Amino acid sequence: MGKEHGHVNWMDQIFKEYEREGGLKNNPGFGKPLPESALSKYIRRPRIGFLPLWIKWQKEIREKLAELVRLKK
């Protein structure tokens, strides 16, 4: 790692050195899928992946508002 835009990016340099020395492979979960509990705040959508729960709520609110507007007309 060198200089980027005239300065040394110390964090990138430290992480690359840690990675080069095999530091990531010493982590207990290295190479394993995330447990379901790590994704509990998210909803599973086929072909899309995991989305934050607030996006689901945002969609529900939008649909309810559209229904109210439709009913008022």
PQR file of N, CA, C, O and H, with PARSE charges and radii, in Angstrom:
ATOM      1  N   MET A   1       0.849  -1.174   0.000 -0.4000 1.5000
ATOM      2  CA  MET A   1       0.000   0.000   0.000 -0.0000 2.0000
ATOM      3  C   MET A   1       0.887   1.226   0.000  0.5500 1.7000
ATOM      4  O   MET A   1       1.930   1.279   0.651 -0.5500 1.4000
ATOM      5  N   GLY A   2       0.456   2.152  -0.712 -0.4000 1.5000
ATOM      6  CA  GLY A   2       1.240   3.370  -0.794 -0.0000 2.0000
ATOM      7  C   GLY A   2       0.385   4.568  -0.498  0.5500 1.7000
ATOM      8  O   GLY A   2      -0.521   4.544   0.335 -0.5500 1.4000
ATOM      9  H   GLY A   2      -0.392   2.109  -1.241  0.4000 1.0000
ATOM     10  N   LYS A   3       0.709   5.606  -1.211 -0.4000 1.5000
ATOM     11  CA  LYS A   3      -0.018   6.854  -1.002 -0.0000 2.0000
ATOM     12  C   LYS A   3      -1.197   6.930  -1.956  0.5500 1.7000
ATOM     13  O   LYS A   3      -1.087   6.575  -3.130 -0.5500 1.4000
ATOM     14  H   LYS A   3       1.445   5.625  -1.888  0.4000 1.0000
ATOM     15  N   GLU A   4      -2.305   7.390  -1.448 -0.4000 1.5000
ATOM     16  CA  GLU A   4      -3.486   7.647  -2.259 -0.0000 2.0000
ATOM     17  C   GLU A   4      -3.849   9.102  -2.069  0.5500 1.7000
ATOM     18  O   GLU A   4      -4.089   9.541  -0.945 -0.5500 1.4000
ATOM     19  H   GLU A   4      -2.394   7.678  -0.494  0.4000 1.0000
ATOM     20  N   HIS A   5      -3.893   9.838  -3.131 -0.4000 1.5000
ATOM     21  CA  HIS A   5      -4.231  11.256  -3.085 -0.0000 2.0000
ATOM     22  C   HIS A   5      -3.291  12.015  -2.142  0.5500 1.7000
ATOM     23  O   HIS A   5      -3.715  12.932  -1.440 -0.5500 1.4000
ATOM     24  H   HIS A   5      -3.698   9.481  -4.045  0.4000 1.0000
ATOM     25  N   GLY A   6      -2.012  11.625  -2.135 -0.4000 1.5000
ATOM     26  CA  GLY A   6      -1.030  12.355  -1.358 -0.0000 2.0000
ATOM     27  C   GLY A   6      -0.921  11.952   0.101  0.5500 1.7000
ATOM     28  O   GLY A   6      -0.184  12.597   0.847 -0.5500 1.4000
ATOM     29  H   GLY A   6      -1.668  10.879  -2.706  0.4000 1.0000
ATOM     30  N   HIS A   7      -1.621  10.919   0.539 -0.4000 1.5000
ATOM     31  CA  HIS A   7      -1.495  10.487   1.931 -0.0000 2.0000
ATOM     32  C   HIS A   7      -1.478   8.967   2.002  0.5500 1.7000
ATOM     33  O   HIS A   7      -1.948   8.282   1.094 -0.5500 1.4000
ATOM     34  H   HIS A   7      -2.219  10.396  -0.067  0.4000 1.0000
ATOM     35  N   VAL A   8      -0.934   8.459   3.083 -0.4000 1.5000
ATOM     36  CA  VAL A   8      -0.864   7.008   3.287 -0.0000 2.0000
ATOM     37  C   VAL A   8      -2.161   6.558   3.938  0.5500 1.7000
ATOM     38  O   VAL A   8      -2.592   7.141   4.932 -0.5500 1.4000
ATOM     39  H   VAL A   8      -0.552   9.016   3.821  0.4000 1.0000
ATOM     40  N   ASN A   9      -2.781   5.530   3.386 -0.4000 1.5000
ATOM     41  CA  ASN A   9      -3.999   4.972   3.959 -0.0000 2.0000
ATOM     42  C   ASN A   9      -3.571   3.879   4.941  0.5500 1.7000
ATOM     43  O   ASN A   9      -3.399   2.721   4.562 -0.5500 1.4000
ATOM     44  H   ASN A   9      -2.430   5.057   2.578  0.4000 1.0000
ATOM     45  N   TRP A  10      -3.404   4.266   6.203 -0.4000 1.5000
ATOM     46  CA  TRP A  10      -2.864   3.369   7.220 -0.0000 2.0000
ATOM     47  C   TRP A  10      -3.758   2.166   7.484  0.5500 1.7000
ATOM     48  O   TRP A  10      -3.254   1.058   7.664 -0.5500 1.4000
ATOM     49  H   TRP A  10      -3.544   5.207   6.511  0.4000 1.0000
ATOM     50  N   MET A  11      -5.053   2.354   7.512 -0.4000 1.5000
ATOM     51  CA  MET A  11      -5.951   1.232   7.803 -0.0000 2.0000
ATOM     52  C   MET A  11      -5.888   0.181   6.706  0.5500 1.7000
ATOM     53  O   MET A  11      -5.861  -1.015   6.994 -0.5500 1.4000
ATOM     54  H   MET A  11      -5.463   3.254   7.365  0.4000 1.0000
ATOM     55  N   ASP A  12      -5.863   0.616   5.448 -0.4000 1.5000
ATOM     56  CA  ASP A  12      -5.727  -0.348   4.348 -0.0000 2.0000
ATOM     57  C   ASP A  12      -4.409  -1.091   4.452  0.5500 1.7000
ATOM     58  O   ASP A  12      -4.354  -2.301   4.232 -0.5500 1.4000
ATOM     59  H   ASP A  12      -5.885   1.588   5.213  0.4000 1.0000
ATOM     60  N   GLN A  13      -3.356  -0.377   4.785 -0.4000 1.5000
ATOM     61  CA  GLN A  13      -2.037  -0.985   4.906 -0.0000 2.0000
ATOM     62  C   GLN A  13      -2.029  -2.024   6.032  0.5500 1.7000
ATOM     63  O   GLN A  13      -1.511  -3.126   5.854 -0.5500 1.4000
ATOM     64  H   GLN A  13      -3.401   0.606   4.964  0.4000 1.0000
ATOM     65  N   ILE A  14      -2.592  -1.683   7.169 -0.4000 1.5000
ATOM     66  CA  ILE A  14      -2.638  -2.601   8.314 -0.0000 2.0000
ATOM     67  C   ILE A  14      -3.477  -3.834   7.979  0.5500 1.7000
ATOM     68  O   ILE A  14      -3.085  -4.955   8.303 -0.5500 1.4000
ATOM     69  H   ILE A  14      -3.013  -0.788   7.314  0.4000 1.0000
ATOM     70  N   PHE A  15      -4.634  -3.633   7.331 -0.4000 1.5000
ATOM     71  CA  PHE A  15      -5.500  -4.766   7.009 -0.0000 2.0000
ATOM     72  C   PHE A  15      -4.848  -5.690   5.986  0.5500 1.7000
ATOM     73  O   PHE A  15      -4.915  -6.911   6.127 -0.5500 1.4000
ATOM     74  H   PHE A  15      -4.952  -2.722   7.068  0.4000 1.0000
ATOM     75  N   LYS A  16      -4.221  -5.125   4.961 -0.4000 1.5000
ATOM     76  CA  LYS A  16      -3.548  -5.958   3.948 -0.0000 2.0000
ATOM     77  C   LYS A  16      -2.444  -6.787   4.584  0.5500 1.7000
ATOM     78  O   LYS A  16      -2.269  -7.953   4.228 -0.5500 1.4000
ATOM     79  H   LYS A  16      -4.167  -4.133   4.846  0.4000 1.0000
ATOM     80  N   GLU A  17      -1.701  -6.213   5.511 -0.4000 1.5000
ATOM     81  CA  GLU A  17      -0.643  -6.953   6.195 -0.0000 2.0000
ATOM     82  C   GLU A  17      -1.238  -8.083   7.038  0.5500 1.7000
ATOM     83  O   GLU A  17      -0.722  -9.201   7.036 -0.5500 1.4000
ATOM     84  H   GLU A  17      -1.843  -5.267   5.800  0.4000 1.0000
ATOM     85  N   TYR A  18      -2.313  -7.793   7.751 -0.4000 1.5000
ATOM     86  CA  TYR A  18      -3.013  -8.787   8.564 -0.0000 2.0000
ATOM     87  C   TYR A  18      -3.519  -9.928   7.683  0.5500 1.7000
ATOM     88  O   TYR A  18      -3.398 -11.099   8.041 -0.5500 1.4000
ATOM     89  H   TYR A  18      -2.732  -6.885   7.753  0.4000 1.0000
ATOM     90  N   GLU A  19      -4.088  -9.574   6.524 -0.4000 1.5000
ATOM     91  CA  GLU A  19      -4.602 -10.568   5.587 -0.0000 2.0000
ATOM     92  C   GLU A  19      -3.461 -11.412   5.012  0.5500 1.7000
ATOM     93  O   GLU A  19      -3.591 -12.629   4.884 -0.5500 1.4000
ATOM     94  H   GLU A  19      -4.187  -8.622   6.234  0.4000 1.0000
ATOM     95  N   ARG A  20      -2.361 -10.773   4.672 -0.4000 1.5000
ATOM     96  CA  ARG A  20      -1.205 -11.461   4.083 -0.0000 2.0000
ATOM     97  C   ARG A  20      -0.615 -12.465   5.075  0.5500 1.7000
ATOM     98  O   ARG A  20      -0.110 -13.515   4.676 -0.5500 1.4000
ATOM     99  H   ARG A  20      -2.255  -9.784   4.776  0.4000 1.0000
ATOM    100  N   GLU A  21      -0.681 -12.139   6.360 -0.4000 1.5000
ATOM    101  CA  GLU A  21      -0.143 -13.031   7.390 -0.0000 2.0000
ATOM    102  C   GLU A  21      -1.130 -14.125   7.790  0.5500 1.7000
ATOM    103  O   GLU A  21      -0.853 -14.897   8.707 -0.5500 1.4000
ATOM    104  H   GLU A  21      -1.091 -11.287   6.684  0.4000 1.0000
ATOM    105  N   GLY A  22      -2.275 -14.200   7.116 -0.4000 1.5000
ATOM    106  CA  GLY A  22      -3.252 -15.248   7.402 -0.0000 2.0000
ATOM    107  C   GLY A  22      -4.160 -14.949   8.567  0.5500 1.7000
ATOM    108  O   GLY A  22      -4.810 -15.856   9.087 -0.5500 1.4000
ATOM    109  H   GLY A  22      -2.500 -13.572   6.371  0.4000 1.0000
ATOM    110  N   GLY A  23      -4.224 -13.707   8.992 -0.4000 1.5000
ATOM    111  CA  GLY A  23      -5.036 -13.327  10.144 -0.0000 2.0000
ATOM    112  C   GLY A  23      -6.508 -13.658   9.984  0.5500 1.7000
ATOM    113  O   GLY A  23      -7.168 -14.030  10.955 -0.5500 1.4000
ATOM    114  H   GLY A  23      -3.696 -12.970   8.570  0.4000 1.0000
ATOM    115  N   LEU A  24      -7.036 -13.528   8.769 -0.4000 1.5000
ATOM    116  CA  LEU A  24      -8.454 -13.818   8.566 -0.0000 2.0000
ATOM    117  C   LEU A  24      -8.758 -15.299   8.717  0.5500 1.7000
ATOM    118  O   LEU A  24      -9.836 -15.669   9.181 -0.5500 1.4000
ATOM    119  H   LEU A  24      -6.500 -13.226   7.980  0.4000 1.0000
ATOM    120  N   LYS A  25      -7.824 -16.136   8.332 -0.4000 1.5000
ATOM    121  CA  LYS A  25      -8.056 -17.583   8.399 -0.0000 2.0000
ATOM    122  C   LYS A  25      -8.088 -18.093   9.831  0.5500 1.7000
ATOM    123  O   LYS A  25      -8.555 -19.203  10.084 -0.5500 1.4000
ATOM    124  H   LYS A  25      -6.949 -15.835   7.955  0.4000 1.0000
ATOM    125  N   ASN A  26      -7.599 -17.299  10.761 -0.4000 1.5000
ATOM    126  CA  ASN A  26      -7.617 -17.694  12.168 -0.0000 2.0000
ATOM    127  C   ASN A  26      -8.951 -17.387  12.838  0.5500 1.7000
ATOM    128  O   ASN A  26      -9.177 -17.803  13.975 -0.5500 1.4000
ATOM    129  H   ASN A  26      -7.220 -16.397  10.556  0.4000 1.0000
ATOM    130  N   ASN A  27      -9.828 -16.675  12.164 -0.4000 1.5000
ATOM    131  CA  ASN A  27     -11.149 -16.379  12.722 -0.0000 2.0000
ATOM    132  C   ASN A  27     -11.993 -17.643  12.735  0.5500 1.7000
ATOM    133  O   ASN A  27     -11.973 -18.394  11.760 -0.5500 1.4000
ATOM    134  H   ASN A  27      -9.645 -16.338  11.241  0.4000 1.0000
ATOM    135  N   PRO A  28     -12.740 -17.906  13.816 -0.5600 1.5000
ATOM    136  CA  PRO A  28     -13.494 -19.160  13.926  0.2800 2.0000
ATOM    137  C   PRO A  28     -14.537 -19.365  12.830  0.5500 1.7000
ATOM    138  O   PRO A  28     -14.828 -20.509  12.480 -0.5500 1.4000
ATOM    139  N   GLY A  29     -15.104 -18.301  12.280 -0.4000 1.5000
ATOM    140  CA  GLY A  29     -16.139 -18.460  11.267 -0.0000 2.0000
ATOM    141  C   GLY A  29     -15.641 -18.338   9.837  0.5500 1.7000
ATOM    142  O   GLY A  29     -16.449 -18.285   8.909 -0.5500 1.4000
ATOM    143  H   GLY A  29     -14.867 -17.372  12.564  0.4000 1.0000
ATOM    144  N   PHE A  30     -14.340 -18.292   9.640 -0.4000 1.5000
ATOM    145  CA  PHE A  30     -13.786 -18.086   8.303 -0.0000 2.0000
ATOM    146  C   PHE A  30     -14.249 -19.179   7.332  0.5500 1.7000
ATOM    147  O   PHE A  30     -14.104 -20.370   7.608 -0.5500 1.4000
ATOM    148  H   PHE A  30     -13.684 -18.336  10.394  0.4000 1.0000
ATOM    149  N   GLY A  31     -14.804 -18.757   6.200 -0.4000 1.5000
ATOM    150  CA  GLY A  31     -15.222 -19.689   5.159 -0.0000 2.0000
ATOM    151  C   GLY A  31     -16.563 -20.356   5.407  0.5500 1.7000
ATOM    152  O   GLY A  31     -16.989 -21.197   4.615 -0.5500 1.4000
ATOM    153  H   GLY A  31     -14.922 -17.789   5.977  0.4000 1.0000
ATOM    154  N   LYS A  32     -17.231 -19.998   6.487 -0.4000 1.5000
ATOM    155  CA  LYS A  32     -18.527 -20.607   6.805 -0.0000 2.0000
ATOM    156  C   LYS A  32     -19.639 -19.598   6.525  0.5500 1.7000
ATOM    157  O   LYS A  32     -19.415 -18.391   6.620 -0.5500 1.4000
ATOM    158  H   LYS A  32     -16.885 -19.316   7.131  0.4000 1.0000
ATOM    159  N   PRO A  33     -20.839 -20.079   6.179 -0.5600 1.5000
ATOM    160  CA  PRO A  33     -21.954 -19.145   5.957  0.2800 2.0000
ATOM    161  C   PRO A  33     -22.376 -18.486   7.264  0.5500 1.7000
ATOM    162  O   PRO A  33     -22.162 -19.027   8.349 -0.5500 1.4000
ATOM    163  N   LEU A  34     -22.977 -17.315   7.139 -0.4000 1.5000
ATOM    164  CA  LEU A  34     -23.480 -16.626   8.321 -0.0000 2.0000
ATOM    165  C   LEU A  34     -24.633 -17.415   8.929  0.5500 1.7000
ATOM    166  O   LEU A  34     -25.437 -17.986   8.192 -0.5500 1.4000
ATOM    167  H   LEU A  34     -23.151 -16.876   6.257  0.4000 1.0000
ATOM    168  N   PRO A  35     -24.733 -17.461  10.248 -0.5600 1.5000
ATOM    169  CA  PRO A  35     -25.869 -18.142  10.873  0.2800 2.0000
ATOM    170  C   PRO A  35     -27.147 -17.340  10.644  0.5500 1.7000
ATOM    171  O   PRO A  35     -27.097 -16.126  10.448 -0.5500 1.4000
ATOM    172  N   GLU A  36     -28.277 -18.015  10.670 -0.4000 1.5000
ATOM    173  CA  GLU A  36     -29.571 -17.349  10.477 -0.0000 2.0000
ATOM    174  C   GLU A  36     -29.782 -16.226  11.487  0.5500 1.7000
ATOM    175  O   GLU A  36     -30.420 -15.221  11.172 -0.5500 1.4000
ATOM    176  H   GLU A  36     -28.317 -19.001  10.830  0.4000 1.0000
ATOM    177  N   SER A  37     -29.256 -16.388  12.691 -0.4000 1.5000
ATOM    178  CA  SER A  37     -29.449 -15.362  13.722 -0.0000 2.0000
ATOM    179  C   SER A  37     -28.806 -14.034  13.328  0.5500 1.7000
ATOM    180  O   SER A  37     -29.264 -12.979  13.766 -0.5500 1.4000
ATOM    181  H   SER A  37     -28.738 -17.205  12.947  0.4000 1.0000
ATOM    182  N   ALA A  38     -27.764 -14.067  12.517 -0.4000 1.5000
ATOM    183  CA  ALA A  38     -27.113 -12.835  12.077 -0.0000 2.0000
ATOM    184  C   ALA A  38     -27.995 -12.053  11.110  0.5500 1.7000
ATOM    185  O   ALA A  38     -27.813 -10.850  10.926 -0.5500 1.4000
ATOM    186  H   ALA A  38     -27.392 -14.924  12.161  0.4000 1.0000
ATOM    187  N   LEU A  39     -28.934 -12.731  10.505 -0.4000 1.5000
ATOM    188  CA  LEU A  39     -29.808 -12.109   9.517 -0.0000 2.0000
ATOM    189  C   LEU A  39     -31.231 -11.952  10.018  0.5500 1.7000
ATOM    190  O   LEU A  39     -32.140 -11.713   9.223 -0.5500 1.4000
ATOM    191  H   LEU A  39     -29.082 -13.708  10.654  0.4000 1.0000
ATOM    192  N   SER A  40     -31.442 -12.080  11.320 -0.4000 1.5000
ATOM    193  CA  SER A  40     -32.800 -12.061  11.863 -0.0000 2.0000
ATOM    194  C   SER A  40     -33.509 -10.720  11.668  0.5500 1.7000
ATOM    195  O   SER A  40     -34.739 -10.676  11.672 -0.5500 1.4000
ATOM    196  H   SER A  40     -30.703 -12.273  11.966  0.4000 1.0000
ATOM    197  N   LYS A  41     -32.759  -9.622  11.498 -0.4000 1.5000
ATOM    198  CA  LYS A  41     -33.386  -8.317  11.305 -0.0000 2.0000
ATOM    199  C   LYS A  41     -33.812  -8.104   9.848  0.5500 1.7000
ATOM    200  O   LYS A  41     -34.404  -7.078   9.513 -0.5500 1.4000
ATOM    201  H   LYS A  41     -31.760  -9.658  11.495  0.4000 1.0000
ATOM    202  N   TYR A  42     -33.513  -9.058   9.005 -0.4000 1.5000
ATOM    203  CA  TYR A  42     -33.767  -8.896   7.579 -0.0000 2.0000
ATOM    204  C   TYR A  42     -34.813  -9.885   7.106  0.5500 1.7000
ATOM    205  O   TYR A  42     -35.031 -10.918   7.740 -0.5500 1.4000
ATOM    206  H   TYR A  42     -33.032  -9.891   9.276  0.4000 1.0000
ATOM    207  N   ILE A  43     -35.467  -9.570   5.983 -0.4000 1.5000
ATOM    208  CA  ILE A  43     -36.438 -10.497   5.416 -0.0000 2.0000
ATOM    209  C   ILE A  43     -35.829 -11.117   4.157  0.5500 1.7000
ATOM    210  O   ILE A  43     -35.099 -10.451   3.423 -0.5500 1.4000
ATOM    211  H   ILE A  43     -35.290  -8.731   5.468  0.4000 1.0000
ATOM    212  N   ARG A  44     -36.127 -12.365   3.919 -0.4000 1.5000
ATOM    213  CA  ARG A  44     -35.577 -13.088   2.777 -0.0000 2.0000
ATOM    214  C   ARG A  44     -36.495 -12.901   1.591  0.5500 1.7000
ATOM    215  O   ARG A  44     -37.698 -13.149   1.680 -0.5500 1.4000
ATOM    216  H   ARG A  44     -36.720 -12.905   4.515  0.4000 1.0000
ATOM    217  N   ARG A  45     -35.926 -12.460   0.472 -0.4000 1.5000
ATOM    218  CA  ARG A  45     -36.691 -12.293  -0.759 -0.0000 2.0000
ATOM    219  C   ARG A  45     -36.062 -13.168  -1.823  0.5500 1.7000
ATOM    220  O   ARG A  45     -34.863 -13.047  -2.071 -0.5500 1.4000
ATOM    221  H   ARG A  45     -34.949 -12.259   0.400  0.4000 1.0000
ATOM    222  N   PRO A  46     -36.832 -14.056  -2.471 -0.5600 1.5000
ATOM    223  CA  PRO A  46     -36.281 -14.920  -3.514  0.2800 2.0000
ATOM    224  C   PRO A  46     -35.620 -14.089  -4.618  0.5500 1.7000
ATOM    225  O   PRO A  46     -36.145 -13.052  -5.024 -0.5500 1.4000
ATOM    226  N   ARG A  47     -34.506 -14.540  -5.079 -0.4000 1.5000
ATOM    227  CA  ARG A  47     -33.726 -13.949  -6.174 -0.0000 2.0000
ATOM    228  C   ARG A  47     -33.180 -12.560  -5.854  0.5500 1.7000
ATOM    229  O   ARG A  47     -32.426 -12.006  -6.654 -0.5500 1.4000
ATOM    230  H   ARG A  47     -34.081 -15.382  -4.749  0.4000 1.0000
ATOM    231  N   ILE A  48     -33.534 -11.991  -4.719 -0.4000 1.5000
ATOM    232  CA  ILE A  48     -33.043 -10.657  -4.373 -0.0000 2.0000
ATOM    233  C   ILE A  48     -32.052 -10.739  -3.218  0.5500 1.7000
ATOM    234  O   ILE A  48     -31.079  -9.985  -3.181 -0.5500 1.4000
ATOM    235  H   ILE A  48     -34.147 -12.441  -4.069  0.4000 1.0000
ATOM    236  N   GLY A  49     -32.289 -11.637  -2.288 -0.4000 1.5000
ATOM    237  CA  GLY A  49     -31.435 -11.725  -1.118 -0.0000 2.0000
ATOM    238  C   GLY A  49     -32.136 -11.172   0.100  0.5500 1.7000
ATOM    239  O   GLY A  49     -33.363 -11.210   0.184 -0.5500 1.4000
ATOM    240  H   GLY A  49     -33.079 -12.249  -2.319  0.4000 1.0000
ATOM    241  N   PHE A  50     -31.379 -10.664   1.032 -0.4000 1.5000
ATOM    242  CA  PHE A  50     -31.936 -10.158   2.273 -0.0000 2.0000
ATOM    243  C   PHE A  50     -32.099  -8.648   2.205  0.5500 1.7000
ATOM    244  O   PHE A  50     -31.210  -7.932   1.745 -0.5500 1.4000
ATOM    245  H   PHE A  50     -30.382 -10.633   0.963  0.4000 1.0000
ATOM    246  N   LEU A  51     -33.236  -8.182   2.666 -0.4000 1.5000
ATOM    247  CA  LEU A  51     -33.520  -6.753   2.712 -0.0000 2.0000
ATOM    248  C   LEU A  51     -33.794  -6.352   4.154  0.5500 1.7000
ATOM    249  O   LEU A  51     -34.324  -7.151   4.926 -0.5500 1.4000
ATOM    250  H   LEU A  51     -33.958  -8.764   3.040  0.4000 1.0000
ATOM    251  N   PRO A  52     -33.441  -5.123   4.529 -0.5600 1.5000
ATOM    252  CA  PRO A  52     -33.773  -4.668   5.880  0.2800 2.0000
ATOM    253  C   PRO A  52     -35.289  -4.666   6.095  0.5500 1.7000
ATOM    254  O   PRO A  52     -36.065  -4.424   5.170 -0.5500 1.4000
ATOM    255  N   LEU A  53     -35.679  -4.938   7.316 -0.4000 1.5000
ATOM    256  CA  LEU A  53     -37.097  -5.025   7.664 -0.0000 2.0000
ATOM    257  C   LEU A  53     -37.815  -3.705   7.419  0.5500 1.7000
ATOM    258  O   LEU A  53     -39.000  -3.703   7.089 -0.5500 1.4000
ATOM    259  H   LEU A  53     -35.048  -5.135   8.067  0.4000 1.0000
ATOM    260  N   TRP A  54     -37.120  -2.585   7.575 -0.4000 1.5000
ATOM    261  CA  TRP A  54     -37.774  -1.289   7.386 -0.0000 2.0000
ATOM    262  C   TRP A  54     -38.241  -1.103   5.945  0.5500 1.7000
ATOM    263  O   TRP A  54     -39.182  -0.348   5.700 -0.5500 1.4000
ATOM    264  H   TRP A  54     -36.156  -2.587   7.843  0.4000 1.0000
ATOM    265  N   ILE A  55     -37.604  -1.775   4.989 -0.4000 1.5000
ATOM    266  CA  ILE A  55     -38.057  -1.674   3.595 -0.0000 2.0000
ATOM    267  C   ILE A  55     -39.413  -2.354   3.452  0.5500 1.7000
ATOM    268  O   ILE A  55     -40.282  -1.867   2.729 -0.5500 1.4000
ATOM    269  H   ILE A  55     -36.840  -2.389   5.189  0.4000 1.0000
ATOM    270  N   LYS A  56     -39.594  -3.478   4.141 -0.4000 1.5000
ATOM    271  CA  LYS A  56     -40.890  -4.160   4.127 -0.0000 2.0000
ATOM    272  C   LYS A  56     -41.962  -3.246   4.708  0.5500 1.7000
ATOM    273  O   LYS A  56     -43.050  -3.119   4.146 -0.5500 1.4000
ATOM    274  H   LYS A  56     -38.888  -3.874   4.728  0.4000 1.0000
ATOM    275  N   TRP A  57     -41.650  -2.606   5.841 -0.4000 1.5000
ATOM    276  CA  TRP A  57     -42.609  -1.708   6.480 -0.0000 2.0000
ATOM    277  C   TRP A  57     -42.910  -0.514   5.589  0.5500 1.7000
ATOM    278  O   TRP A  57     -44.056  -0.074   5.498 -0.5500 1.4000
ATOM    279  H   TRP A  57     -40.766  -2.709   6.298  0.4000 1.0000
ATOM    280  N   GLN A  58     -41.882   0.010   4.932 -0.4000 1.5000
ATOM    281  CA  GLN A  58     -42.079   1.144   4.036 -0.0000 2.0000
ATOM    282  C   GLN A  58     -43.043   0.777   2.906  0.5500 1.7000
ATOM    283  O   GLN A  58     -43.901   1.579   2.536 -0.5500 1.4000
ATOM    284  H   GLN A  58     -40.951  -0.347   5.006  0.4000 1.0000
ATOM    285  N   LYS A  59     -42.904  -0.421   2.365 -0.4000 1.5000
ATOM    286  CA  LYS A  59     -43.791  -0.885   1.299 -0.0000 2.0000
ATOM    287  C   LYS A  59     -45.225  -1.027   1.826  0.5500 1.7000
ATOM    288  O   LYS A  59     -46.179  -0.624   1.162 -0.5500 1.4000
ATOM    289  H   LYS A  59     -42.207  -1.072   2.666  0.4000 1.0000
ATOM    290  N   GLU A  60     -45.364  -1.601   3.020 -0.4000 1.5000
ATOM    291  CA  GLU A  60     -46.695  -1.766   3.606 -0.0000 2.0000
ATOM    292  C   GLU A  60     -47.371  -0.413   3.832  0.5500 1.7000
ATOM    293  O   GLU A  60     -48.562  -0.258   3.560 -0.5500 1.4000
ATOM    294  H   GLU A  60     -44.588  -1.928   3.560  0.4000 1.0000
ATOM    295  N   ILE A  61     -46.614   0.560   4.327 -0.4000 1.5000
ATOM    296  CA  ILE A  61     -47.167   1.896   4.556 -0.0000 2.0000
ATOM    297  C   ILE A  61     -47.592   2.527   3.237  0.5500 1.7000
ATOM    298  O   ILE A  61     -48.668   3.117   3.144 -0.5500 1.4000
ATOM    299  H   ILE A  61     -45.647   0.434   4.548  0.4000 1.0000
ATOM    300  N   ARG A  62     -46.748   2.403   2.219 -0.4000 1.5000
ATOM    301  CA  ARG A  62     -47.065   2.953   0.906 -0.0000 2.0000
ATOM    302  C   ARG A  62     -48.345   2.335   0.344  0.5500 1.7000
ATOM    303  O   ARG A  62     -49.181   3.036  -0.229 -0.5500 1.4000
ATOM    304  H   ARG A  62     -45.873   1.923   2.294  0.4000 1.0000
ATOM    305  N   GLU A  63     -48.494   1.007   0.512 -0.4000 1.5000
ATOM    306  CA  GLU A  63     -49.695   0.327   0.021 -0.0000 2.0000
ATOM    307  C   GLU A  63     -50.940   0.785   0.787  0.5500 1.7000
ATOM    308  O   GLU A  63     -51.997   0.976   0.185 -0.5500 1.4000
ATOM    309  H   GLU A  63     -47.815   0.439   0.977  0.4000 1.0000
ATOM    310  N   LYS A  64     -50.827   0.964   2.109 -0.4000 1.5000
ATOM    311  CA  LYS A  64     -51.971   1.420   2.913 -0.0000 2.0000
ATOM    312  C   LYS A  64     -52.376   2.838   2.516  0.5500 1.7000
ATOM    313  O   LYS A  64     -53.565   3.140   2.410 -0.5500 1.4000
ATOM    314  H   LYS A  64     -49.969   0.809   2.598  0.4000 1.0000
ATOM    315  N   LEU A  65     -51.388   3.708   2.295 -0.4000 1.5000
ATOM    316  CA  LEU A  65     -51.694   5.072   1.872 -0.0000 2.0000
ATOM    317  C   LEU A  65     -52.380   5.093   0.517  0.5500 1.7000
ATOM    318  O   LEU A  65     -53.333   5.845   0.312 -0.5500 1.4000
ATOM    319  H   LEU A  65     -50.422   3.463   2.380  0.4000 1.0000
ATOM    320  N   ALA A  66     -51.899   4.270  -0.413 -0.4000 1.5000
ATOM    321  CA  ALA A  66     -52.523   4.202  -1.733 -0.0000 2.0000
ATOM    322  C   ALA A  66     -53.954   3.694  -1.620  0.5500 1.7000
ATOM    323  O   ALA A  66     -54.836   4.169  -2.336 -0.5500 1.4000
ATOM    324  H   ALA A  66     -51.124   3.659  -0.247  0.4000 1.0000
ATOM    325  N   GLU A  67     -54.194   2.739  -0.734 -0.4000 1.5000
ATOM    326  CA  GLU A  67     -55.541   2.221  -0.527 -0.0000 2.0000
ATOM    327  C   GLU A  67     -56.462   3.304   0.059  0.5500 1.7000
ATOM    328  O   GLU A  67     -57.620   3.414  -0.342 -0.5500 1.4000
ATOM    329  H   GLU A  67     -53.478   2.354  -0.153  0.4000 1.0000
ATOM    330  N   LEU A  68     -55.953   4.093   0.997 -0.4000 1.5000
ATOM    331  CA  LEU A  68     -56.745   5.183   1.576 -0.0000 2.0000
ATOM    332  C   LEU A  68     -57.100   6.224   0.521  0.5500 1.7000
ATOM    333  O   LEU A  68     -58.231   6.710   0.482 -0.5500 1.4000
ATOM    334  H   LEU A  68     -55.011   4.003   1.323  0.4000 1.0000
ATOM    335  N   VAL A  69     -56.157   6.561  -0.316 -0.4000 1.5000
ATOM    336  CA  VAL A  69     -56.417   7.537  -1.391 -0.0000 2.0000
ATOM    337  C   VAL A  69     -57.464   6.985  -2.333  0.5500 1.7000
ATOM    338  O   VAL A  69     -58.364   7.707  -2.761 -0.5500 1.4000
ATOM    339  H   VAL A  69     -55.238   6.167  -0.284  0.4000 1.0000
ATOM    340  N   ARG A  70     -57.349   5.700  -2.661 -0.4000 1.5000
ATOM    341  CA  ARG A  70     -58.316   5.060  -3.578 -0.0000 2.0000
ATOM    342  C   ARG A  70     -59.715   5.063  -2.952  0.5500 1.7000
ATOM    343  O   ARG A  70     -60.700   5.347  -3.632 -0.5500 1.4000
ATOM    344  H   ARG A  70     -56.618   5.114  -2.313  0.4000 1.0000
ATOM    345  N   LEU A  71     -59.797   4.746  -1.658 -0.4000 1.5000
ATOM    346  CA  LEU A  71     -61.087   4.708  -0.982 -0.0000 2.0000
ATOM    347  C   LEU A  71     -61.728   6.097  -0.869  0.5500 1.7000
ATOM    348  O   LEU A  71     -62.950   6.232  -0.929 -0.5500 1.4000
ATOM    349  H   LEU A  71     -58.996   4.516  -1.105  0.4000 1.0000
ATOM    350  N   LYS A  72     -60.906   7.103  -0.708 -0.4000 1.5000
ATOM    351  CA  LYS A  72     -61.429   8.474  -0.592 -0.0000 2.0000
ATOM    352  C   LYS A  72     -62.036   8.937  -1.905  0.5500 1.7000
ATOM    353  O   LYS A  72     -62.992   9.712  -1.903 -0.5500 1.4000
ATOM    354  H   LYS A  72     -59.913   6.994  -0.660  0.4000 1.0000
ATOM    355  N   LYS A  73     -61.498   8.476  -3.017 -0.4000 1.5000
ATOM    356  CA  LYS A  73     -62.033   8.873  -4.333 -0.0000 2.0000
ATOM    357  C   LYS A  73     -63.289   8.122  -4.564  0.5500 1.7000
ATOM    358  O   LYS A  73     -63.924   8.287  -5.605 -0.5500 1.4000
ATOM    359  H   LYS A  73     -60.722   7.846  -3.018  0.4000 1.0000
TER
END
